[in-house]
């Protein structure tokens, strides 16, 4: 089994195809909660010269449809009698609606996760109180009620919302083991003593007990320092502020480090089947664990890849499920043009432009930030992605955008080969001369996906200045995801 790998695709399919029985030491999953919200990724530059761009990452809505009905029937036909009876009873009580669709989806995936988990392994399922009571019933049937270890309350603070009720400031994390074996991995964690205990005893170990008559012996201290109090199941860890989130459901690194530290050892394999922006993967790599991440959007895969590379320069990772040749790229374009667009933009390190494009930006799908002048003013290279037929009109439209906005460069990234008039139009756009590099670059460029597979990249100013300009403080062109 390969590790340190990102899989693109439906996690149910990936689990069944790639992950063997009993091969994973720790599973953390933070599935969508059926909140009926659209979640957007926010892209923003460090110097805030551009307005933020929001790209819809996913729609957190489950519907009872033919796919949900098929999943329900699979649970009834192939699951244990206990789980089949539970799901059948829940459908009768809840009805064939969106909540039931969510629970059926989770039941099939939790069954697969139980299969891939080692006998000494553990699973942590992260959810909010709106679905936790349903999910615990499902977990009890799949992992067994005797293997329930903790209901962890992750408590945090946020801006107050709502009235006539208490603030909703916590999530639930269910902790189950695969078995009751004492050989299962659990590394005891400790927290700081209460203020009153610290005041009385300091940090030293405390000796206490009763004598032979049952009378309590006054507590005393030893020379040796105490490790603290055993960690309890209420965790006060701050949220990631929305302005700093890479992904709308991003969890703090400290939360994932605590889970990974407690229930795995160095060299163990950690799996996150709904990995979003990859916090569990970052925590695992930081703590010398191997990891596997799965997500169903190319946008999330691109964010995870960039985040891992930023945190761990030189990291070796593999992405499985991305197009590796022209036919597979064409198939992705046929399946979902937005997924194709996000994937294509990631090939040249461009950030998505967002869905609300107006005026002169109409037709622009992505941008590559560029700082290429001594005054460090932020510019942009605009990118247009086309998965269908192309003609010279597309080049003229892109040329109009860069001229209207005084953008230095424009790139057309296309699945189809350009026509001769398109090549002529690109040449007629002339050149952009870099003030730092003192070099000319074609102002309008055409790149095909086939070119990318052959190793070709945009001919644009480098993020690093040339040697003769080494004294200039050049900040580069890479976008930061905030």
N, C-alpha and C positions, 0 to 999 in steps of 0.2 A: 504494500500500500504506500502510495506517495504521500509525503507530508510537506509542510510549508508550501501549500498549494491553494489557490483560489479556484473554485468551481463556479462557472456561470451556468445557471439553469434552475429548474424546479428541484428543491432539495429532496423530494420524495424519489424522483428519478435518479438523482445523483447517489443517494444512499443505497438504493437497490443495485445500481450498476457498478459503483466504485468502492464502496466501503464494506470490507469483510466482517463476518460475525466476530464479536469479541475482540475488536482491534483498537478500541478507543478507551482512554483512561478517564477522561472528564468531558462532559457535555455541558455547555452553557447555551441556552436559547432564550431569545427575547422576541417572540413572535408578535406580529401586529395584533392589536387588541379588538379589532372590529369597532373602532371608534367612529367610523363613518366620516373620517376627515381625509383631505388631500394633504399629503406631506411633501414639502418642497425642500430642496437643497439650496442653501444660500451661498452664492459666490460673491466675494467682495475683495477688492484690492487693499493692501496695507495702507496706502496713502489716501484712500477714500476719494480719489478723484473721479471715480465712476460710481454711478448708483448701483446698488446690489442687483444681481440677476438671480431670479428664482426659477428653478426647474423642477417640475413635479416628479418626485422620485417614485411614489406609489400612491394608490388610492386604497385606503384602509377600510374597505367595505367588502363583506362576503355576502354572496347571494345564493339562495337555494335554486339551483338550476340543474341541468342534466348532468353536469360534472359532479355536483354535490350528491345527487341521487346515486350516481355510480359509485362514489366513494362510500356512501352509506351502505350500499349493498355489499361492497367489498368487506367492510367491517363485519357485517352480519354473517357473511359466508365464510370468512377466513380467520377471524379472530377467536380468542378463547371464548368459551360459553359465558363467562362472567362479563367480559367487555361487550359482547354482542347483546346480552340482556340489558346492560346499562344503557347502551346507545339506543336500543329499541325503546326502552322506557322513557328516556329523555326526549326522543322524538315525539312520543305520544303525549308527554307532558308539555313540552315547549312548542311543538309544531314544526312543520317543514318551513323554517324561516332562516334569516341570515345568521342568527345565533347558532342554530343547529348546523348550518353549513360550516361555520367556524369550528365547532366542536368535532365534527366529522373529519375536517381537514387535520385538526390536531391529533385526533385518535390514530389516524393512519401513520402520521409521521412519528408520534411517540412510540408506536409499536416498532417501527424501524430503528429508532434510536435505542430502544431497549435491546434489540438484536445486536447492534454494533458495539454496545458497551461491554467492557470486560467485567468479569465477576467481581473484581476488586474496585470497580469504577463507581462514579457518582454522576448525577445529573442535577443541574440547577435550572429550573424553569422560572423565568421572570415574567410577571404579569401584573395587572393592576386590579384593584378590588372589584371592578365590574365583571370580571370573568374568573376570578380566582376560585370561587366556590364551585363552579362547574368543572374547572380544570383539575381540581384536587380529586374529584370523584373519578375522573378518567385516569389520573396518575395512580390512584390506589388500585385500580383494576389491572393496570399494565405492569407496574413495578411491585405491587403488593403493599397493603397497609402496614405490614411489619417492617418494611424498608423505608417508610417515611421517617426522616431525621429531624427536619426543622421547617417551620414556616418563618422565614426570615422577613423582618419588616425593615425595608430600607426607608429611613425617614430623612426628609430634606425640607428645606424652606424655599418658598417662591413668593412672588407677588400675590397678595390676597385677591381672591376672586369669589364671587357669589355671596349671597346673604341668606340668613335664616337657616344656616347649617354650619358645622365646623369645617375648617379648611381641610381639603383633601391633599395631604402632604406626605403620602407614602405609597410605595409599591410593595408587592408581595413577591418573594422569591421562594419557591418550593425546592427543598433539598431532599433528594431520595438517593439511596444507594442501590446497587444492582442486587446485593445479597446482604444477609446478616453476618457474613464472615468477619471475624475480627482482623482478618488480613487486609481488609479494604483500606484504601489510602485515606488517612485523615491526619493532618498536621495541626496540632493544637495551636491556636492563636490566642493572644492575650491582649487585654486592654488595661488602661490605667486604673489604679485604685480610686475609690471615692475620695473626695477632698478631706472628709473627716478622718478616714483611715490614714491618708498621707500625713495629716497633721499629727496624728497620735503615734504612728509607727514608722513614718518615713517610707523608704523603699525596701527595707529589710524583710526577710522572711519572718512570718509570725508563727509562733508555737502556741497552740491552745489545745485544751482537752479537758478530761474529767479524771478525778482520782478514783480509788477503788470503792469509795462510798457513793460515787456518783456526783460529788460536788465539783463544780466547774473550777478549773485551775486558772488563775489570772494569766492572761496572754502575755507572752514575752517575745522578744525578737532575737534572731540569730545574726551572725556576722555576715552571712551570705545574702546578696540582694535577691529579691523576689522578681519573677518574670512578670508579675502583675496578676490581674484577675482573668480567669478563663473567659474568652470572648462569648458574649451572649448573642441572642438572636434579634436584637434591635440595633441596627447600624445607622449611626448619624454620619452621613457622608454627603457633602454638598453636591448639588446638581451642576452640570455643565451649563453655564449661562447661555441663553439662546444666541446671543451675538457671537459666541465662540464655537458654536456647534458646527461640526462638519456635516452632520446628518440630523434630521429632525428628532429622532429618538435616541440620540447618542447618550451613552451612560458614562459616568466618570471613570477614569482609569483606576483610581483607588478602589472602587467597588470591584472591578474585575480582578485586580491584583489580589485582593483579599480572597476571592473565590478560588483563583488558580493556586494561590499559596496553600490554602487549606486542604484542597482535595486532589492534588497532583504532586509529583516529584519531578526533579530535573530529568529531561529526556522523555517524559510522558507525552502522550498525544492528546491534544485538546481540540475538540470539534465545536464549531459554532455554525449551525445550519441556517440561521437567519442573521448573517453577520453585519449587514448594514455598512457602517463606516469602519468596522473592524477593531473596536476597542478590545474585545476578547483576544484577538490575534496579537495586538500590540503588547498586551499584558503577558501573554504566553511567551512571545519571543523575548521580551525583556527578562523573564524569569527562567530562560533556558529550557522552555518546553517546545516540543514540536506542535504544529497546528494545521488545521484544515478549516477553511472558510467556504461557505456556500451562499450565493445570493442570486436572485432571479433577474436583476437588472444590470446592464453593462455600466450604467452610471455609478452604481454602488461599487462594482468591481474596480472601476477607474479610480474612485475616491480611495478605496482601500489600498490599491497598489501604490498610489502617490503617498499616502500616509505612512505605509510601511517603509518605503524608500526614504522618506524624509526623516523618520525616526531612527532608521538603521541603515546608514549609507553603505552600499555594497551588498545589501541583503540579496540572497539568491532565492527567488520564488518563481513558481510556475502558474500560469493561468490556463485552465482546461475548460473547453467549451466555447472559447472565442474562435471566430473564423481563422483558419490557417491557410486557406487558399481561396482562389476566386470563386469557385462554385459554392463554398460554404458562406462566403460573404454575400453572394447573390441570394442564397436561401434565407439568410438573416434579414436582408432587405425585403424579401417577399413576406416574411412572417411579421415583421414589425419595423416600420421605417424609423421610429424614434430610437429603438434599440440600436439599429444600424447607425443612425446619426451619432449617438453617444459613443459608440464603439469607434467609429471613424475619427471623431474628434480626438479621442484619447490616443490615437496612433501618432498624432503630431503635437501632443501636449497642449491642445486647445481646450479652453473651458466652454461649456455650453452657454449660449447667449440668453436663454430663457424663452418663454412662450409669448410674452407680450412685447412684440417688436413693432415699433411704430415709425412712421415717417421714413427718414433716410436709412434706417436700419432694416427695413423690410427685406427679407431674403437672406439676412445674415444669420448663421446658425451657431457660430462660435467665434471666440477671439483669443489671440495670443498676446498677452501684455508685453510691451516693449519699452524699455528705458534706454534711449539711444542718443541722448544729447547731454552736454555738460551740465545743463540746468536740471537734469534728472526728471524732466517732465514725463509723465506717463503717456505713452501712445499705445496704439493697438494695431495688430495685424488681424484683419477680418477674414473669416473663413465661411464659405458656403459649401454645404454638403448636398450632393445629388445622387440618388440611388436609381433614378429612371433615365429616360432619354434626355440627352442634352443637346443644346444648339447654341448658336452665337448670341442669341438674345440673353441667355443666362450670363455670359461674360460681360455683355454691355450693361446689364443690370448691376453686376458686381462692380464694374468700373465706375458706374454712376455713384455707387455708395461711397467708395474710397475718395472720389473727387469731391463729393458733397460734404463729407466729414473731414477732408484733408488727412485721411489715414495714409500712412506710409506705404502699406502693402496690402494686397488682397490675394487670397488663395481659394481656388475652386478644387474641392476634393470630390472626385466623381467615380462612380462604379463603371460607367461606360467610357469608351475611348473618345477623345475630343475630335471634332470635325476640323477640316482644314481652315474654314473661316474662323473657328474659335482660336486656333493657334495664331492666325494672323491678327485677330483682335487683341490677344494677350500681348503680342509683340508691339502693337501700336500704342500700348499704354505707357511705354517708356520705362524709365528706371527711377529707383529711389536711391539717393546717395546718403550713406550713413555718416553723420558728423563725427562719430568716434572712430569707426573703422576706416573712414575715408575711402569707401569702396561702394560700387554701384550694385544694386540688386534689382532684378526684374520686378516691376511694380505689380504686375498681374501674373500670377503663376497658376498652372494647371497641373494637378497631381492625380493620377488614377490609383485606385486600390491596388491594381497590379503593380504599379510603380513602387508602392509602399512595401508590398511583399518581396520585391526585388532589392529592397534596401535603400531606395531613394527617399530623400527627405526635403522639406521646403528649403529653398535657398534664401535664408533670412539672416539678419545680424545675430551673431552668437551672443549667448548670455554673458560671456566673458570677453573683456576687451582684448585687442591685439597687444602683443608685447610692448610695442612702442608707446602705447597709451596706458601703460600699467599704473601710472600715477593718478589716473582719473578714477574717481569713485563711481564705478558703474554698478548699478544694483541688479541688473539682469532682467529677463523678460518672463520668468516663470510666475504663474498666478499662485497666490496663496489661497487655500480654502479655509475660511474662517467660520 
